[in-house]
Amino acid sequence: MNQLSNLLQDALVSTDHVHQCAIVRRKDGNVRASSLGFNLYPDQVSLLLGAFKNPPQTREEGIYFDEKQYKCVRADKQSIYAKCNKRGLVLVKTVTLVIIATYTENMFPSVCVEAVEKLADYFKEKGK
């Protein structure tokens, strides 16, 4: 595992409230690191990155991810939170990256959001 994968494990997965996660470079959509078994396809990455381009539209239409329609509960220039039944999707943008995380039932959405936002703050402090 590389350093970013270790960071995902330590900062997100170890909370037990993040099911899967990834770090994507914004400029080219390159997946820099992901948790075990979380495979993002280029079209999925494009869709997720594109959700930040028009937050009001994202709020209204939601996000289609992992063959499910997620209802958007928050969308602004920095963060997007969406849910589908008892599952959820959290996207947080930094200067150069987007952190993507999912949670499932039996996980607390608030803990997932807090962990992802804290990791994003860490990257923002580093200028990444």
Disulfide bonds with the S-S distance in Angstrom:
none
